[in-house]
Amino acid sequence: MSVDLSALFAGQRRALAKAITLIESTRESDRAQAMSVLNACLPRSGQSLRLGISGVPGVGKSTFIEAFGQFLIQQGHRVCVLAVDPSSPKYGGSILGDKTRMEKLSRDAHAFIRPSPAGITLGGVAHRTRESMLLAEAAGYDVILVETVGVGQSEHDVASMTDCFLVLMQPGAGDELQGIKKGILELADFIVVNKADGELARTAEQTRLHYQNALGVLNHTGFWTPVVRLVSSTTGLGIEAFWEQLQQYQAQGAATLKERRRQQALQWFHQLIDEGIQRSLHAQPKWASALEDARTQILNAQQTPPDAAASLLADYFKLS
Ligand code: GDP
């Protein structure tokens, strides 16, 4: 598989699509080339605003991204949409990033939409999404939207790779009914109550107040006090005002966000080291069986987890 770097840097969507296919490849033989493409992209990356967007299915994520993405393009931006999709059997396979969900945006030459890669674990998807983000930035996309479903671990992954985290909400229902855990609200820099139109407009305003009060009791630190906003993704109400406030967030947090990205890169590195060691252990029969023995001992309360881990790692690093 060959990637035309000059076409990629010129922003050609086909070249970007091909580069992402390369980094998503699970073939060992593709990995070296994927690394070299990523290395070539690194100096050209980092210039975008990275926005995480979460919300339960049906809240209007794709409708919002369709409206917001088109608005951004009108403002002269180039928009990339990536999905981190916990496509477990429980949710019936992939539920995000489907191109048909954002029909107009996907046809726009200034937008690039990439569904979540199929058949790899959530952790694996998160790594690929981080890599795809670097490629998209090198291709000149200056707003990256990373979409996920508000149902579990994936929003922590997304928050750890973005500058700003937005949770979309339905008008009306309380937290429990929305299936949103409080932990997710703690990640949110923006809570956006969608569908503030027609019959739902009044309820949406009540919901906005409800969350505004709820945020007051959460303990936030840093340069930004999270805000709750109303939008209608179908009428466009509130989209422009949201963007203005997002730019304010970016300007106000410039120094913090720069440092946060440095820390995110380190965290990513450490995660890869941890996973690499685990993978290596599992791949070698000798160590796989040592792991199994240790697990049995722990389950039978014959060994403590710290002791088992310390002795296994000591042997591993001595002998490998
Ligand atoms: P997703 O599963 O979070 O991506 O949700 P969708 O974008 O597919 O939207 C779910 C449903 O809500 C669709 O029927 C949309 O037409 C509707 N919807 C989305 N945004 C709005 C909005 O701003 N106002 C109204 N009235 N309906 C909306």
Boltz pocket constraint, residues with backbone or C-beta under 6 A from the ligand:
constraints:
  - pocket:
      binder: B
      contacts: [[A, 55], [A, 56], [A, 57], [A, 58], [A, 59], [A, 60], [A, 61], [A, 62], [A, 63], [A, 64], [A, 95], [A, 194], [A, 195], [A, 196], [A, 197], [A, 198], [A, 231], [A, 232], [A, 233], [A, 234], [A, 235]]
      max_distance: 6.0
